[in-house]
Amino acid sequence: MVSKESYLNSTGYTFTHLPAPYEIEMQLRDNFSNFDITGTILISEEGININLAGLEAQVKAAENSIISFHSFKDIFFKHSYSDILPFRKLVIKTRDEIIAMKQGMPAISCLNNYIKPKDLEKKIMDGEDLYLLDVRNNYEINIGKFEGSKNLDIMSFHEFPDKVKSIINTKKPIVMYCTGEIRCEKASAYMHDLGFENVMQLQGGILNYFQETNATGWFGDCFVFDDRVTVNKSLEPTYKDLCPKCQRIINKFNKSKCESCSPDERLPN
């Protein structure tokens, strides 16, 4: 059990037009010089993507600094705790996209196609016939997923636009999900532009589903993009060892090779 006296991990994002992202980067750099935190903040003309970690008071002060910007006032931060800092340093960067899909920015703000975690859990428990679409990468899906979910066999999110066209004739209601919802925002908007109908996205992603429900229907852990590597249904870090080649879980009794790759595949020292 992770003590709440340890480090607070905070994630959040918003898609909103920012005409001068570099100026915001400079303001955040100046503001954050007062905080003892680590993490990554990516800014672009399409919005901001935030991952922070540190002592709780410091992280919450940093969150307040971010939402003091009018464009960021409605950001919903998701929280979990860990005994170690999952980031080595603080990085604030301006990028072309805050989540790379390499297709430009679809119109997102008008969709409002969210399904709340408890509503999805009820549909799963009631056995509703849904098309649960996992938009994450293959190596993340190997760690954990919803039972019966579908995926597009992608190694990187920028493959999504081409791969999703293969399911355009699906008649079932589509509920897509990812780690923290940011990929679903872009994915669902892109699908809407392609003509998909009845597409929903899990509000707050997998991490929020763990937070708000009993995680019904989920099997395994959830991969996260920091030094925790994986978290369980209680949002506790599980620090799984993954093969650097295929990202599958390494045999815990012999971490010198990955059974999912060649039996002779050796890990770097």
C-alpha positions in Angstrom: 0.0 0.0 0.0 1.4 3.4 -1.0 1.3 6.0 1.7 -0.3 9.3 0.9 2.6 11.0 2.6 4.7 10.0 -0.5 4.7 11.6 -3.9 1.7 12.9 -5.7 1.5 12.2 -9.5 -0.8 14.5 -11.5 -1.8 14.3 -15.1 -4.1 16.7 -17.1 -4.5 18.2 -20.5 -6.8 20.4 -22.6 -7.2 20.9 -26.3 -7.6 24.7 -27.0 -6.2 27.0 -29.6 -3.0 28.7 -28.3 -1.8 31.3 -30.8 1.5 31.8 -28.9 2.6 28.5 -27.3 6.2 29.5 -26.9 5.2 32.6 -24.8 3.2 30.3 -22.5 6.2 28.0 -22.2 8.4 30.9 -21.1 5.8 32.0 -18.5 5.5 28.5 -17.1 9.2 28.1 -16.9 9.3 31.3 -14.9 6.4 30.3 -12.6 7.7 26.8 -12.1 11.1 28.0 -10.9 9.4 28.4 -7.6 8.3 24.7 -7.4 10.3 21.6 -6.4 8.6 19.2 -8.8 9.5 16.9 -11.7 7.6 15.9 -14.9 6.8 16.9 -18.4 4.7 19.7 -19.8 4.1 19.8 -23.6 2.6 22.9 -25.2 1.5 23.5 -28.8 -1.0 25.5 -30.8 -3.5 22.7 -30.0 -3.3 22.8 -26.2 -1.2 21.5 -23.3 -0.4 18.0 -21.9 0.8 17.9 -18.3 2.5 15.2 -16.2 3.8 16.3 -12.8 5.2 14.6 -9.6 6.4 15.8 -6.3 5.3 16.5 -2.7 1.5 17.1 -2.7 1.7 20.7 -1.6 4.2 21.5 -4.4 2.2 19.7 -7.1 -1.1 21.4 -6.1 0.6 24.8 -6.1 1.9 24.0 -9.6 -1.6 23.0 -10.7 -3.0 26.2 -9.4 -0.4 28.1 -11.4 -1.4 26.3 -14.6 -5.2 26.9 -14.2 -4.5 30.6 -13.5 -4.2 30.8 -17.3 -7.7 31.4 -18.7 -7.2 28.8 -21.4 -6.4 26.1 -18.8 -9.0 27.0 -16.2 -11.1 23.8 -16.8 -8.3 21.2 -16.8 -9.3 18.1 -14.9 -6.2 16.7 -13.0 -6.1 13.0 -12.2 -4.1 12.0 -9.1 -2.2 8.9 -7.9 0.6 8.3 -5.4 4.0 6.6 -5.5 6.9 6.0 -3.1 9.4 7.2 -5.7 9.5 10.1 -8.1 8.5 8.7 -11.5 10.4 11.5 -13.4 14.0 12.4 -13.2 13.6 16.2 -13.9 11.1 18.8 -15.1 10.8 19.3 -18.8 8.7 22.1 -20.4 8.7 22.1 -24.2 6.8 23.6 -27.1 5.9 20.9 -29.8 4.0 20.7 -33.0 1.4 18.5 -31.3 0.8 17.6 -27.6 0.0 14.1 -28.7 1.4 13.1 -32.1 -1.0 11.8 -34.7 0.5 13.7 -37.6 -2.9 14.5 -39.2 -3.5 18.1 -38.1 -6.0 19.0 -35.4 -9.6 17.7 -35.8 -12.4 19.8 -34.4 -12.7 18.5 -30.9 -14.6 21.0 -28.7 -18.1 20.3 -30.2 -18.2 16.5 -29.7 -19.0 16.1 -26.0 -19.0 12.3 -26.5 -17.8 11.2 -23.0 -19.0 8.2 -21.1 -18.5 8.3 -17.4 -16.5 5.4 -15.8 -19.5 4.2 -13.7 -21.8 4.3 -16.7 -19.3 2.1 -18.6 -18.9 -0.2 -15.7 -22.7 -0.7 -15.6 -22.9 -1.4 -19.3 -20.1 -4.0 -18.9 -21.9 -5.6 -15.9 -25.2 -5.6 -17.8 -23.5 -7.4 -20.7 -24.3 -4.7 -23.3 -23.0 -5.4 -26.8 -20.3 -2.7 -27.1 -17.3 -2.3 -29.4 -14.6 -1.6 -26.8 -11.8 0.0 -28.9 -8.4 0.2 -27.3 -6.4 3.0 -29.1 -3.1 2.3 -27.3 0.0 0.7 -28.6 0.5 -3.0 -28.7 3.0 -3.1 -25.9 0.6 -1.3 -23.6 -2.2 -3.7 -24.4 0.1 -6.6 -23.5 0.2 -5.3 -19.9 -3.6 -5.1 -19.4 -6.9 -4.4 -21.2 -10.7 -4.7 -21.0 -12.0 -8.2 -21.5 -13.3 -8.6 -25.1 -11.8 -5.3 -26.3 -10.6 -4.8 -29.8 -7.4 -3.0 -31.0 -5.9 -1.8 -34.2 -2.5 -3.5 -33.9 -0.5 -0.3 -33.8 3.0 0.3 -32.5 2.6 4.1 -32.4 -0.4 6.4 -32.3 0.4 8.0 -35.7 -0.6 4.7 -37.2 -4.2 5.2 -35.9 -5.6 7.2 -38.8 -4.9 4.5 -41.4 -5.7 1.5 -39.2 -9.1 2.9 -37.9 -10.6 2.9 -41.5 -10.7 -0.9 -41.3 -13.6 -0.7 -38.8 -15.7 2.0 -40.4 -18.6 -0.4 -41.0 -18.9 -1.4 -37.4 -22.6 -1.2 -36.3 -22.1 -1.6 -32.6 -21.7 1.5 -30.3 -18.0 2.2 -30.1 -16.5 3.0 -26.7 -12.8 3.9 -27.0 -10.3 4.1 -24.2 -6.6 4.9 -23.5 -4.5 5.6 -20.5 -5.6 9.2 -19.6 -8.1 10.0 -22.5 -5.9 12.4 -24.4 -5.4 10.0 -27.3 -9.1 9.3 -27.4 -9.8 13.0 -27.8 -7.9 13.1 -31.0 -9.0 9.7 -32.2 -12.7 10.2 -31.7 -12.6 13.6 -33.4 -10.8 12.0 -36.3 -13.3 9.2 -36.5 -16.2 11.7 -36.5 -14.6 13.5 -39.4 -14.4 10.1 -41.3 -18.1 9.6 -40.8 -18.2 7.3 -37.8 -21.4 7.6 -35.7 -22.2 6.6 -32.1 -18.6 6.9 -30.9 -17.9 7.5 -27.2 -14.7 7.9 -25.2 -14.1 6.8 -21.6 -13.9 10.0 -19.5 -10.6 10.3 -17.9 -9.3 7.1 -19.4 -8.2 3.9 -17.7 -6.7 5.7 -14.8 -10.0 7.4 -14.0 -11.8 4.1 -14.4 -9.6 2.6 -11.8 -10.2 5.7 -9.5 -14.0 5.8 -9.9 -15.1 2.1 -10.1 -14.2 -1.4 -9.1 -12.4 -1.8 -12.4 -14.9 -4.4 -13.5 -13.9 -6.1 -16.8 -10.3 -5.0 -16.6 -7.5 -7.6 -16.6 -3.9 -6.9 -15.8 -2.1 -3.6 -15.0 -1.9 -0.3 -16.9 1.2 0.9 -18.6 2.2 4.5 -17.8 4.8 6.6 -19.5 7.2 7.2 -16.5 9.4 5.4 -14.1 6.5 3.6 -12.4 6.2 1.6 -15.7 2.9 0.1 -14.6 0.1 0.6 -12.1 -2.5 -1.8 -10.7 -6.3 -1.3 -10.3 -5.6 0.6 -7.0 -3.3 3.0 -8.9 -0.3 1.6 -7.0 3.0 1.3 -9.0 4.0 -2.2 -9.9 7.3 -1.4 -11.6 7.2 -4.3 -14.0 10.4 -5.2 -15.9 9.8 -5.0 -19.6 11.8 -6.2 -22.5 13.5 -3.2 -24.2 12.8 -4.8 -27.6 9.1 -5.8 -27.5 8.0 -4.2 -24.2 6.5 -7.5 -22.9 6.8 -8.5 -19.3 10.1 -10.2 -18.6 10.2 -13.6 -16.9 10.6 -12.6 -13.2 12.9 -15.6 -12.6 15.3 -14.8 -15.4 15.6 -11.2 -16.4 18.5 -11.8 -18.8 16.2 -12.7 -21.7 12.7 -12.2 -23.0 10.6 -15.3 -23.7 8.4 -13.3 -26.1 11.3 -12.5 -28.4 14.0 -15.0 -29.5 15.0 -17.3 -26.6 18.5 -16.0 -27.1 17.5 -12.3 -27.0 19.8 -10.7 -24.4 19.0 -7.6 -22.5 21.6 -4.8 -22.4 23.7 -4.5 -19.2 
